[in-house]
Amino acid sequence: MTYPERFSNLPEYAFPRLRRLLDPHPAGGEAITMTIGEPRHPMPDFVGPILAANLSGFGVYPPNDGAPELLTAISAWIARRYGVPVPEDRLMVLNGTREGLFNTAIALCPERKNGKTPVILMPNPFYQVYAVAALTVGAEPVYVPATAATGHLPDYGSLPAEILDRTALVYICSPANPQGAVASREYLADLLALAEKHDFRVLADECYSEIWRSAPPPGLLQIAASEGADAERVLVFHSLSKRSNMPGLRSGFVASGPDTMLRLRQLRAFSGTPVPLPLQKVSMACWQDEGHVTASRALYQAKFAAADGIFAGLQGYRSPEGGFFLWLPVEDGEAATVKLWRETGVKVLPGAYLSRDASGDNPGKGYIRVALVAPQDETIRGLTRLRDCLYG
């Protein structure tokens, strides 16, 4: 059996690769997993009762675009959070943001751009669905370094005009996974100006937007509104996975201009997986309530502060502005991951597994990603073992 040639460059998913790396080695102590970004803070108390009260909703097909009351709740949250009016016809409920980030490329990427193969830009390191989406639609993925030299955000404006003129879509994640960097208002405004100049759309992955240290990160919707940008160039993706500690709910949304949303909804009608109605009821309550978000954020902030103390004085340590990962410098990510597992039982992810080689260099090779999702005491034990093993 043959497969499309474009998938020959498909990046291998990080976690099966990690299992192959570590499975031959026994753990050197009590296992503490700090690999996957799966929140472990308590979910909101109201989830169970709302779900139980709406079980009959599993007996009907859910609306593809989202129940009207859920779209209204999302619109109201955007207005509170960003001060921007986004009507319900510019929103669509997603089965988690991954679905939207992938399907948007199918719906919007042209077969040719200025008579040539289209380009999809993404940061490097990156969330792997970006690359798979680009390869699926036959576009050329271009991995733009997001390193310490660029503030851990991609410098898209430095690319040659030949690349930018072929660019159809650009992914940006803020706060960034894995580095925790936050795109400033100026950064986002410059990106929108670049999109206008070279005629491309910006896909903003903002699923970590509610986990921050000292100030809420700016969102692309509010910057687009303040800059008077074309709404059709802007697509913003949010999720309840991180915000509400419900990765299994598989509920999020996309917001954009009306013409763009029409194209997304047309694709969704045939290929999408709408969120079941009982889960939409839970989602509505999550978007309406900020108390559980504030409480969860405080737990992350306490873990950030603990990490700052544990790694105080470590050369190259950078305290993240948002998200819940540490991006720790090491000589070699794979070697450090194996050493840490064999000697302490702490499991982390090599940074190279989130990156691609570009110009003979992998920008993640000299890092490990550490997820601060466990309870405080477990997180502190894991970080202390990590420090003593790799930096002691």
C-alpha atoms as a printed R data frame, in Angstrom:
    type eleno elety resid chain resno       x      y      z
1   ATOM     1    CA   MET     A     1   0.000  0.000  0.000
2   ATOM     2    CA   THR     A     2   1.290  3.442 -0.897
3   ATOM     3    CA   TYR     A     3   0.672  6.704  0.938
4   ATOM     4    CA   PRO     A     4   0.820 10.344 -0.168
5   ATOM     5    CA   GLU     A     5   4.453 11.401 -0.541
6   ATOM     6    CA   ARG     A     6   3.866 14.610  1.413
7   ATOM     7    CA   PHE     A     7   3.370 12.531  4.567
8   ATOM     8    CA   SER     A     8   6.911 11.197  4.337
9   ATOM     9    CA   ASN     A     9   7.922 14.300  6.313
10  ATOM    10    CA   LEU     A    10   5.199 13.862  8.912
11  ATOM    11    CA   PRO     A    11   6.671 14.587 12.359
12  ATOM    12    CA   GLU     A    12   6.484 11.645 14.739
13  ATOM    13    CA   TYR     A    13   4.226 12.341 17.684
14  ATOM    14    CA   ALA     A    14   6.224 13.165 20.801
15  ATOM    15    CA   PHE     A    15   4.827 10.710 23.321
16  ATOM    16    CA   PRO     A    16   5.242  7.383 21.452
17  ATOM    17    CA   ARG     A    17   8.787  8.570 20.766
18  ATOM    18    CA   LEU     A    18   9.282  9.257 24.478
19  ATOM    19    CA   ARG     A    19   8.022  5.782 25.392
20  ATOM    20    CA   ARG     A    20  10.574  4.187 23.078
21  ATOM    21    CA   LEU     A    21  13.293  6.287 24.680
22  ATOM    22    CA   LEU     A    22  12.447  5.440 28.289
23  ATOM    23    CA   ASP     A    23  10.726  2.034 28.283
24  ATOM    24    CA   PRO     A    24  14.036  0.089 28.182
25  ATOM    25    CA   HIS     A    25  15.105  1.788 31.431
26  ATOM    26    CA   PRO     A    26  13.725  1.213 34.932
27  ATOM    27    CA   ALA     A    27  12.663  4.219 36.960
28  ATOM    28    CA   GLY     A    28  15.241  5.278 39.542
29  ATOM    29    CA   GLY     A    29  12.643  6.212 42.147
30  ATOM    30    CA   GLU     A    30   8.978  6.983 42.705
31  ATOM    31    CA   ALA     A    31   7.629  7.876 39.277
32  ATOM    32    CA   ILE     A    32   6.655 11.514 38.854
33  ATOM    33    CA   THR     A    33   5.291 12.354 35.417
34  ATOM    34    CA   MET     A    34   5.915 15.910 34.231
35  ATOM    35    CA   THR     A    35   5.543 15.347 30.488
36  ATOM    36    CA   ILE     A    36   2.033 15.933 29.190
37  ATOM    37    CA   GLY     A    37   0.101 19.189 29.510
38  ATOM    38    CA   GLU     A    38  -2.918 17.564 31.147
39  ATOM    39    CA   PRO     A    39  -4.238 19.780 33.965
40  ATOM    40    CA   ARG     A    40  -4.746 18.018 37.289
41  ATOM    41    CA   HIS     A    41  -6.336 20.827 39.277
42  ATOM    42    CA   PRO     A    42  -9.935 20.217 40.406
43  ATOM    43    CA   MET     A    43 -12.616 20.731 37.794
44  ATOM    44    CA   PRO     A    44 -15.447 23.113 38.738
45  ATOM    45    CA   ASP     A    45 -17.913 21.824 41.341
46  ATOM    46    CA   PHE     A    46 -20.904 22.492 39.107
47  ATOM    47    CA   VAL     A    47 -19.856 20.071 36.351
48  ATOM    48    CA   GLY     A    48 -21.428 16.911 37.800
49  ATOM    49    CA   PRO     A    49 -24.849 18.362 38.616
50  ATOM    50    CA   ILE     A    50 -25.177 20.107 35.253
51  ATOM    51    CA   LEU     A    51 -24.167 16.972 33.382
52  ATOM    52    CA   ALA     A    52 -26.604 14.810 35.376
53  ATOM    53    CA   ALA     A    53 -29.450 17.240 34.762
54  ATOM    54    CA   ASN     A    54 -28.928 17.151 30.996
55  ATOM    55    CA   LEU     A    55 -28.276 13.479 30.235
56  ATOM    56    CA   SER     A    56 -31.268 13.353 27.876
57  ATOM    57    CA   GLY     A    57 -29.283 15.569 25.528
58  ATOM    58    CA   PHE     A    58 -27.192 12.554 24.536
59  ATOM    59    CA   GLY     A    59 -30.296 11.284 22.747
60  ATOM    60    CA   VAL     A    60 -30.242 13.923 20.018
61  ATOM    61    CA   TYR     A    61 -27.718 15.146 17.490
62  ATOM    62    CA   PRO     A    62 -26.076 18.365 18.709
63  ATOM    63    CA   PRO     A    63 -26.084 21.460 16.491
64  ATOM    64    CA   ASN     A    64 -22.939 21.581 14.375
65  ATOM    65    CA   ASP     A    65 -22.034 25.182 15.154
66  ATOM    66    CA   GLY     A    66 -22.931 25.138 18.856
67  ATOM    67    CA   ALA     A    67 -26.120 25.659 20.851
68  ATOM    68    CA   PRO     A    68 -27.327 29.293 20.713
69  ATOM    69    CA   GLU     A    69 -27.057 29.708 24.486
70  ATOM    70    CA   LEU     A    70 -23.441 28.468 24.474
71  ATOM    71    CA   LEU     A    71 -22.496 30.826 21.640
72  ATOM    72    CA   THR     A    72 -24.081 33.661 23.629
73  ATOM    73    CA   ALA     A    73 -22.033 32.708 26.714
74  ATOM    74    CA   ILE     A    74 -18.819 32.646 24.660
75  ATOM    75    CA   SER     A    75 -19.617 36.016 23.096
76  ATOM    76    CA   ALA     A    76 -20.200 37.486 26.557
77  ATOM    77    CA   TRP     A    77 -16.902 36.048 27.849
78  ATOM    78    CA   ILE     A    78 -14.959 37.573 24.941
79  ATOM    79    CA   ALA     A    79 -16.548 40.947 25.712
80  ATOM    80    CA   ARG     A    80 -15.584 40.691 29.394
81  ATOM    81    CA   ARG     A    81 -12.075 39.390 28.779
82  ATOM    82    CA   TYR     A    82 -11.031 41.439 25.759
83  ATOM    83    CA   GLY     A    83 -13.554 44.274 25.543
84  ATOM    84    CA   VAL     A    84 -14.443 43.309 21.979
85  ATOM    85    CA   PRO     A    85 -17.959 42.592 20.639
86  ATOM    86    CA   VAL     A    86 -18.014 39.320 18.700
87  ATOM    87    CA   PRO     A    87 -21.542 38.295 17.672
88  ATOM    88    CA   GLU     A    88 -22.642 34.673 17.666
89  ATOM    89    CA   ASP     A    89 -22.478 34.394 13.866
90  ATOM    90    CA   ARG     A    90 -18.707 34.930 14.111
91  ATOM    91    CA   LEU     A    91 -18.255 31.991 16.504
92  ATOM    92    CA   MET     A    92 -18.261 28.217 16.243
93  ATOM    93    CA   VAL     A    93 -17.955 25.648 19.021
94  ATOM    94    CA   LEU     A    94 -15.117 23.174 18.555
95  ATOM    95    CA   ASN     A    95 -14.409 19.674 19.792
96  ATOM    96    CA   GLY     A    96 -11.244 21.031 21.418
97  ATOM    97    CA   THR     A    97  -8.955 23.520 19.716
98  ATOM    98    CA   ARG     A    98  -6.919 20.816 17.977
99  ATOM    99    CA   GLU     A    99  -9.877 20.077 15.692
100 ATOM   100    CA   GLY     A   100 -10.151 23.720 14.701
101 ATOM   101    CA   LEU     A   101  -6.437 24.306 14.249
102 ATOM   102    CA   PHE     A   102  -6.310 21.328 11.876
103 ATOM   103    CA   ASN     A   103  -9.548 21.777  9.943
104 ATOM   104    CA   THR     A   104  -8.979 25.476  9.368
105 ATOM   105    CA   ALA     A   105  -6.079 24.644  7.070
106 ATOM   106    CA   ILE     A   106  -8.364 22.367  5.051
107 ATOM   107    CA   ALA     A   107 -11.063 25.009  4.792
108 ATOM   108    CA   LEU     A   108  -8.894 28.044  4.061
109 ATOM   109    CA   CYS     A   109  -5.532 27.135  2.538
110 ATOM   110    CA   PRO     A   110  -5.569 27.663 -1.259
111 ATOM   111    CA   GLU     A   111  -4.036 25.124 -3.618
112 ATOM   112    CA   ARG     A   112  -1.798 27.869 -5.064
113 ATOM   113    CA   LYS     A   113  -0.708 31.267 -3.753
114 ATOM   114    CA   ASN     A   114   0.518 33.731 -6.352
115 ATOM   115    CA   GLY     A   115   0.877 30.796 -8.756
116 ATOM   116    CA   LYS     A   116   3.132 28.818 -6.393
117 ATOM   117    CA   THR     A   117   2.905 26.212 -3.639
118 ATOM   118    CA   PRO     A   118   1.415 27.914 -0.579
119 ATOM   119    CA   VAL     A   119   3.390 28.240  2.643
120 ATOM   120    CA   ILE     A   120   2.119 27.777  6.192
121 ATOM   121    CA   LEU     A   121   4.339 29.385  8.819
122 ATOM   122    CA   MET     A   122   4.682 28.104 12.378
123 ATOM   123    CA   PRO     A   123   6.974 28.607 15.354
124 ATOM   124    CA   ASN     A   124   9.767 26.138 16.013
125 ATOM   125    CA   PRO     A   125   9.278 24.526 18.599
126 ATOM   126    CA   PHE     A   126   5.579 24.067 17.836
127 ATOM   127    CA   TYR     A   127   2.354 22.232 18.629
128 ATOM   128    CA   GLN     A   128   2.565 19.332 16.214
129 ATOM   129    CA   VAL     A   129  -0.912 19.678 14.737
130 ATOM   130    CA   TYR     A   130   0.303 22.809 12.904
131 ATOM   131    CA   ALA     A   131   2.768 20.803 10.820
132 ATOM   132    CA   VAL     A   132   0.346 17.949 10.149
133 ATOM   133    CA   ALA     A   133  -2.294 20.417  8.956
134 ATOM   134    CA   ALA     A   134   0.167 22.003  6.535
135 ATOM   135    CA   LEU     A   135   1.234 18.648  5.108
136 ATOM   136    CA   THR     A   136  -2.378 17.476  4.807
137 ATOM   137    CA   VAL     A   137  -3.303 20.341  2.478
138 ATOM   138    CA   GLY     A   138  -0.131 20.059  0.400
139 ATOM   139    CA   ALA     A   139   1.328 23.324  1.669
140 ATOM   140    CA   GLU     A   140   4.981 23.853  2.500
141 ATOM   141    CA   PRO     A   141   5.476 24.073  6.262
142 ATOM   142    CA   VAL     A   142   8.115 26.629  7.190
143 ATOM   143    CA   TYR     A   143   9.452 26.288 10.733
144 ATOM   144    CA   VAL     A   144  10.532 29.676 12.099
145 ATOM   145    CA   PRO     A   145  12.899 29.576 15.102
146 ATOM   146    CA   ALA     A   146  11.407 30.743 18.408
147 ATOM   147    CA   THR     A   147  14.546 30.878 20.520
148 ATOM   148    CA   ALA     A   148  16.034 32.952 23.320
149 ATOM   149    CA   ALA     A   149  17.453 35.259 20.637
150 ATOM   150    CA   THR     A   150  13.929 36.126 19.438
151 ATOM   151    CA   GLY     A   151  12.266 36.204 22.860
152 ATOM   152    CA   HIS     A   152  10.994 32.646 22.297
153 ATOM   153    CA   LEU     A   153   8.539 33.931 19.685
154 ATOM   154    CA   PRO     A   154   8.984 33.539 15.910
155 ATOM   155    CA   ASP     A   155  10.295 36.558 14.003
156 ATOM   156    CA   TYR     A   156   8.053 36.212 10.968
157 ATOM   157    CA   GLY     A   157   8.953 39.660  9.698
158 ATOM   158    CA   SER     A   158  12.555 38.595  9.104
159 ATOM   159    CA   LEU     A   159  11.574 36.046  6.448
160 ATOM   160    CA   PRO     A   160  12.329 36.697  2.778
161 ATOM   161    CA   ALA     A   161   9.592 38.366  0.747
162 ATOM   162    CA   GLU     A   162   9.486 35.305 -1.522
163 ATOM   163    CA   ILE     A   163   8.340 33.184  1.441
164 ATOM   164    CA   LEU     A   164   5.927 35.761  2.815
165 ATOM   165    CA   ASP     A   165   4.281 36.311 -0.588
166 ATOM   166    CA   ARG     A   166   3.541 32.566 -0.761
167 ATOM   167    CA   THR     A   167   2.260 32.435  2.813
168 ATOM   168    CA   ALA     A   168  -1.423 31.579  3.232
169 ATOM   169    CA   LEU     A   169  -1.683 30.875  6.970
170 ATOM   170    CA   VAL     A   170   0.445 31.677 10.018
171 ATOM   171    CA   TYR     A   171   0.180 29.931 13.374
172 ATOM   172    CA   ILE     A   172   1.069 31.778 16.564
173 ATOM   173    CA   CYS     A   173   0.684 30.464 20.129
174 ATOM   174    CA   SER     A   174   0.601 32.902 23.066
175 ATOM   175    CA   PRO     A   175   1.371 32.114 25.824
176 ATOM   176    CA   ALA     A   176   3.708 29.875 23.886
177 ATOM   177    CA   ASN     A   177   3.886 26.111 24.226
178 ATOM   178    CA   PRO     A   178   6.509 25.146 25.390
179 ATOM   179    CA   GLN     A   179   8.389 28.301 26.370
180 ATOM   180    CA   GLY     A   180   5.654 30.326 28.105
181 ATOM   181    CA   ALA     A   181   6.493 33.534 26.211
182 ATOM   182    CA   VAL     A   182   3.675 36.055 25.779
183 ATOM   183    CA   ALA     A   183   3.241 38.008 22.556
184 ATOM   184    CA   SER     A   184   3.020 41.731 23.313
185 ATOM   185    CA   ARG     A   185   0.505 44.127 21.810
186 ATOM   186    CA   GLU     A   186   3.273 45.473 19.574
187 ATOM   187    CA   TYR     A   187   4.231 41.979 18.391
188 ATOM   188    CA   LEU     A   188   0.633 41.138 17.487
189 ATOM   189    CA   ALA     A   189   0.056 44.489 15.779
190 ATOM   190    CA   ASP     A   190   3.198 44.000 13.690
191 ATOM   191    CA   LEU     A   191   2.043 40.508 12.730
192 ATOM   192    CA   LEU     A   192  -1.325 41.846 11.583
193 ATOM   193    CA   ALA     A   193   0.407 44.530  9.520
194 ATOM   194    CA   LEU     A   194   2.576 41.833  7.945
195 ATOM   195    CA   ALA     A   195  -0.558 39.793  7.177
196 ATOM   196    CA   GLU     A   196  -2.110 42.785  5.420
197 ATOM   197    CA   LYS     A   197   1.048 43.477  3.423
198 ATOM   198    CA   HIS     A   198   1.510 39.880  2.255
199 ATOM   199    CA   ASP     A   199  -2.158 38.774  2.224
200 ATOM   200    CA   PHE     A   200  -2.299 35.904  4.716
201 ATOM   201    CA   ARG     A   201  -4.430 34.850  7.688
202 ATOM   202    CA   VAL     A   202  -3.221 34.617 11.297
203 ATOM   203    CA   LEU     A   203  -4.331 31.626 13.386
204 ATOM   204    CA   ALA     A   204  -3.899 32.503 17.070
205 ATOM   205    CA   ASP     A   205  -3.764 29.504 19.411
206 ATOM   206    CA   GLU     A   206  -4.672 31.110 22.749
207 ATOM   207    CA   CYS     A   207  -5.550 28.008 24.768
208 ATOM   208    CA   TYR     A   208  -3.174 29.033 27.624
209 ATOM   209    CA   SER     A   209  -4.491 32.609 27.798
210 ATOM   210    CA   GLU     A   210  -5.927 32.317 31.321
211 ATOM   211    CA   ILE     A   211  -2.760 30.934 32.965
212 ATOM   212    CA   TRP     A   212  -0.495 33.922 33.553
213 ATOM   213    CA   ARG     A   213   1.909 35.326 36.120
214 ATOM   214    CA   SER     A   214   1.151 39.019 36.653
215 ATOM   215    CA   ALA     A   215  -1.068 40.326 33.843
216 ATOM   216    CA   PRO     A   216  -3.576 38.846 31.389
217 ATOM   217    CA   PRO     A   217  -1.946 38.311 27.982
218 ATOM   218    CA   PRO     A   218  -3.336 40.450 25.164
219 ATOM   219    CA   GLY     A   219  -5.459 38.596 22.644
220 ATOM   220    CA   LEU     A   220  -5.439 38.892 18.879
221 ATOM   221    CA   LEU     A   221  -9.127 39.860 18.779
222 ATOM   222    CA   GLN     A   222  -8.557 42.989 20.857
223 ATOM   223    CA   ILE     A   223  -5.427 43.963 18.918
224 ATOM   224    CA   ALA     A   224  -7.228 43.456 15.619
225 ATOM   225    CA   ALA     A   225 -10.061 45.680 16.827
226 ATOM   226    CA   SER     A   226  -7.721 48.425 18.045
227 ATOM   227    CA   GLU     A   227  -5.712 48.326 14.801
228 ATOM   228    CA   GLY     A   228  -8.755 48.223 12.548
229 ATOM   229    CA   ALA     A   229  -7.525 44.970 10.994
230 ATOM   230    CA   ASP     A   230  -9.591 42.957  8.543
231 ATOM   231    CA   ALA     A   231 -11.569 40.486 10.678
232 ATOM   232    CA   GLU     A   232 -11.304 37.881  7.922
233 ATOM   233    CA   ARG     A   233  -7.522 37.699  8.455
234 ATOM   234    CA   VAL     A   234  -7.890 36.854 12.142
235 ATOM   235    CA   LEU     A   235  -8.821 33.460 13.596
236 ATOM   236    CA   VAL     A   236  -8.632 32.941 17.353
237 ATOM   237    CA   PHE     A   237  -8.891 29.571 19.115
238 ATOM   238    CA   HIS     A   238  -9.743 29.004 22.788
239 ATOM   239    CA   SER     A   239 -10.387 25.922 24.891
240 ATOM   240    CA   LEU     A   240 -11.720 24.847 28.277
241 ATOM   241    CA   SER     A   241  -9.001 22.201 28.625
242 ATOM   242    CA   LYS     A   242  -6.519 24.482 30.388
243 ATOM   243    CA   ARG     A   243  -8.834 27.300 31.497
244 ATOM   244    CA   SER     A   244 -11.239 25.009 33.376
245 ATOM   245    CA   ASN     A   245  -9.036 21.928 33.965
246 ATOM   246    CA   MET     A   246 -11.234 19.821 31.690
247 ATOM   247    CA   PRO     A   247  -9.087 18.357 28.906
248 ATOM   248    CA   GLY     A   248 -11.539 15.466 28.553
249 ATOM   249    CA   LEU     A   249 -14.487 17.758 27.896
250 ATOM   250    CA   ARG     A   250 -13.130 18.470 24.379
251 ATOM   251    CA   SER     A   251 -14.755 21.850 24.135
252 ATOM   252    CA   GLY     A   252 -13.486 25.110 22.684
253 ATOM   253    CA   PHE     A   253 -14.321 27.701 20.065
254 ATOM   254    CA   VAL     A   254 -13.014 29.619 17.063
255 ATOM   255    CA   ALA     A   255 -13.786 33.268 16.306
256 ATOM   256    CA   SER     A   256 -13.235 35.062 12.990
257 ATOM   257    CA   GLY     A   257 -14.903 37.210 10.356
258 ATOM   258    CA   PRO     A   258 -18.312 36.229  8.916
259 ATOM   259    CA   ASP     A   259 -17.041 35.045  5.509
260 ATOM   260    CA   THR     A   260 -14.305 32.945  7.103
261 ATOM   261    CA   MET     A   261 -16.778 31.438  9.551
262 ATOM   262    CA   LEU     A   262 -19.082 30.526  6.678
263 ATOM   263    CA   ARG     A   263 -16.304 28.455  5.109
264 ATOM   264    CA   LEU     A   264 -15.451 26.810  8.428
265 ATOM   265    CA   ARG     A   265 -19.088 25.980  9.061
266 ATOM   266    CA   GLN     A   266 -19.513 24.507  5.580
267 ATOM   267    CA   LEU     A   267 -16.635 22.101  6.235
268 ATOM   268    CA   ARG     A   268 -17.900 21.356  9.738
269 ATOM   269    CA   ALA     A   269 -21.321 20.364  8.417
270 ATOM   270    CA   PHE     A   270 -19.743 17.444  6.543
271 ATOM   271    CA   SER     A   271 -16.665 16.473  8.515
272 ATOM   272    CA   GLY     A   272 -16.915 17.895 12.012
273 ATOM   273    CA   THR     A   273 -17.570 16.260 15.342
274 ATOM   274    CA   PRO     A   274 -19.927 18.588 17.231
275 ATOM   275    CA   VAL     A   275 -19.826 18.654 21.024
276 ATOM   276    CA   PRO     A   276 -22.702 16.656 22.624
277 ATOM   277    CA   LEU     A   277 -25.439 18.832 24.115
278 ATOM   278    CA   PRO     A   278 -24.860 17.827 27.769
279 ATOM   279    CA   LEU     A   279 -21.215 18.856 27.374
280 ATOM   280    CA   GLN     A   280 -22.292 22.104 25.756
281 ATOM   281    CA   LYS     A   281 -24.371 22.821 28.864
282 ATOM   282    CA   VAL     A   282 -21.294 22.261 31.025
283 ATOM   283    CA   SER     A   283 -19.248 24.433 28.665
284 ATOM   284    CA   MET     A   284 -21.734 27.287 28.958
285 ATOM   285    CA   ALA     A   285 -21.398 27.265 32.737
286 ATOM   286    CA   CYS     A   286 -17.601 27.209 32.466
287 ATOM   287    CA   TRP     A   287 -17.483 30.295 30.236
288 ATOM   288    CA   GLN     A   288 -19.882 32.096 32.574
289 ATOM   289    CA   ASP     A   289 -17.876 31.472 35.755
290 ATOM   290    CA   GLU     A   290 -14.501 33.053 36.595
291 ATOM   291    CA   GLY     A   291 -14.160 31.875 40.183
292 ATOM   292    CA   HIS     A   292 -12.765 28.458 39.317
293 ATOM   293    CA   VAL     A   293 -10.367 30.042 36.803
294 ATOM   294    CA   THR     A   294  -9.005 32.487 39.376
295 ATOM   295    CA   ALA     A   295  -8.524 29.697 41.931
296 ATOM   296    CA   SER     A   296  -6.684 27.497 39.438
297 ATOM   297    CA   ARG     A   297  -4.477 30.375 38.299
298 ATOM   298    CA   ALA     A   298  -3.426 30.985 41.898
299 ATOM   299    CA   LEU     A   299  -2.296 27.362 42.176
300 ATOM   300    CA   TYR     A   300  -0.147 27.741 39.064
301 ATOM   301    CA   GLN     A   301   1.303 31.011 40.308
302 ATOM   302    CA   ALA     A   302   2.349 29.286 43.545
303 ATOM   303    CA   LYS     A   303   4.102 26.580 41.523
304 ATOM   304    CA   PHE     A   304   5.830 29.188 39.345
305 ATOM   305    CA   ALA     A   305   7.105 30.864 42.511
306 ATOM   306    CA   ALA     A   306   8.356 27.529 43.869
307 ATOM   307    CA   ALA     A   307  10.155 26.808 40.600
308 ATOM   308    CA   ASP     A   308  11.803 30.235 40.667
309 ATOM   309    CA   GLY     A   309  13.182 29.425 44.087
310 ATOM   310    CA   ILE     A   310  14.341 25.925 43.198
311 ATOM   311    CA   PHE     A   311  16.171 27.095 40.068
312 ATOM   312    CA   ALA     A   312  17.411 30.426 41.435
313 ATOM   313    CA   GLY     A   313  20.867 31.103 40.043
314 ATOM   314    CA   LEU     A   314  20.631 28.495 37.263
315 ATOM   315    CA   GLN     A   315  22.246 29.962 34.170
316 ATOM   316    CA   GLY     A   316  19.757 30.095 31.319
317 ATOM   317    CA   TYR     A   317  16.698 29.582 33.534
318 ATOM   318    CA   ARG     A   318  13.794 31.714 32.376
319 ATOM   319    CA   SER     A   319  10.648 32.046 34.440
320 ATOM   320    CA   PRO     A   320   7.672 31.759 32.063
321 ATOM   321    CA   GLU     A   321   5.186 34.591 31.637
322 ATOM   322    CA   GLY     A   322   2.274 32.223 31.066
323 ATOM   323    CA   GLY     A   323   1.214 28.648 30.397
324 ATOM   324    CA   PHE     A   324   2.279 25.864 32.750
325 ATOM   325    CA   PHE     A   325   5.559 24.560 31.328
326 ATOM   326    CA   LEU     A   326   9.192 25.119 32.193
327 ATOM   327    CA   TRP     A   327  11.596 25.181 29.249
328 ATOM   328    CA   LEU     A   328  14.833 24.189 30.955
329 ATOM   329    CA   PRO     A   329  18.279 24.407 29.338
330 ATOM   330    CA   VAL     A   330  20.387 21.230 29.242
331 ATOM   331    CA   GLU     A   331  23.293 20.045 27.135
332 ATOM   332    CA   ASP     A   332  21.239 17.409 25.342
333 ATOM   333    CA   GLY     A   333  17.517 16.929 25.909
334 ATOM   334    CA   GLU     A   334  17.345 13.204 25.206
335 ATOM   335    CA   ALA     A   335  20.387 12.388 27.341
336 ATOM   336    CA   ALA     A   336  19.062 14.519 30.206
337 ATOM   337    CA   THR     A   337  15.636 12.857 29.995
338 ATOM   338    CA   VAL     A   338  17.125  9.358 30.217
339 ATOM   339    CA   LYS     A   339  19.481 10.306 33.060
340 ATOM   340    CA   LEU     A   340  16.676 11.922 35.030
341 ATOM   341    CA   TRP     A   341  14.364  8.914 34.615
342 ATOM   342    CA   ARG     A   342  17.009  6.309 35.428
343 ATOM   343    CA   GLU     A   343  18.326  8.123 38.480
344 ATOM   344    CA   THR     A   344  15.220  9.748 39.990
345 ATOM   345    CA   GLY     A   345  12.002  8.453 38.337
346 ATOM   346    CA   VAL     A   346  11.072 11.941 37.108
347 ATOM   347    CA   LYS     A   347   9.760 11.871 33.543
348 ATOM   348    CA   VAL     A   348  10.076 14.921 31.274
349 ATOM   349    CA   LEU     A   349   9.968 15.538 27.517
350 ATOM   350    CA   PRO     A   350  13.037 16.247 25.351
351 ATOM   351    CA   GLY     A   351  12.656 19.605 23.666
352 ATOM   352    CA   ALA     A   352  13.763 18.198 20.322
353 ATOM   353    CA   TYR     A   353  10.544 16.157 20.207
354 ATOM   354    CA   LEU     A   354   8.604 19.425 19.867
355 ATOM   355    CA   SER     A   355  10.866 20.898 17.190
356 ATOM   356    CA   ARG     A   356  12.082 20.252 13.668
357 ATOM   357    CA   ASP     A   357  15.581 20.448 12.263
358 ATOM   358    CA   ALA     A   358  15.977 23.691 10.350
359 ATOM   359    CA   SER     A   359  19.209 24.656  8.606
360 ATOM   360    CA   GLY     A   360  20.938 21.750 10.312
361 ATOM   361    CA   ASP     A   361  19.830 22.768 13.812
362 ATOM   362    CA   ASN     A   362  17.012 21.687 16.126
363 ATOM   363    CA   PRO     A   363  16.136 24.615 18.427
364 ATOM   364    CA   GLY     A   364  14.715 22.288 21.071
365 ATOM   365    CA   LYS     A   365  17.693 19.953 21.354
366 ATOM   366    CA   GLY     A   366  19.238 21.815 24.281
367 ATOM   367    CA   TYR     A   367  16.042 21.870 26.370
368 ATOM   368    CA   ILE     A   368  13.574 19.733 28.279
369 ATOM   369    CA   ARG     A   369   9.909 20.590 28.757
370 ATOM   370    CA   VAL     A   370   8.545 20.169 32.277
371 ATOM   371    CA   ALA     A   371   4.792 20.370 32.948
372 ATOM   372    CA   LEU     A   372   3.718 21.950 36.262
373 ATOM   373    CA   VAL     A   373   0.299 20.308 36.289
374 ATOM   374    CA   ALA     A   374   0.549 18.062 39.373
375 ATOM   375    CA   PRO     A   375  -0.367 19.205 42.905
376 ATOM   376    CA   GLN     A   376   2.080 21.563 44.607
377 ATOM   377    CA   ASP     A   377   3.835 19.010 46.806
378 ATOM   378    CA   GLU     A   378   4.378 16.557 43.955
379 ATOM   379    CA   THR     A   379   5.568 19.359 41.675
380 ATOM   380    CA   ILE     A   380   8.109 20.555 44.242
381 ATOM   381    CA   ARG     A   381   9.415 17.002 44.796
382 ATOM   382    CA   GLY     A   382   9.826 16.497 41.063
383 ATOM   383    CA   LEU     A   383  11.538 19.835 40.466
384 ATOM   384    CA   THR     A   384  13.888 19.340 43.399
385 ATOM   385    CA   ARG     A   385  14.947 15.909 42.156
386 ATOM   386    CA   LEU     A   386  15.391 17.345 38.672
387 ATOM   387    CA   ARG     A   387  17.596 20.176 39.927
388 ATOM   388    CA   ASP     A   388  19.763 17.899 42.083
389 ATOM   389    CA   CYS     A   389  20.168 15.341 39.266
390 ATOM   390    CA   LEU     A   390  20.840 17.634 36.300
391 ATOM   391    CA   TYR     A   391  22.223 20.809 37.860
392 ATOM   392    CA   GLY     A   392  23.554 19.795 41.276
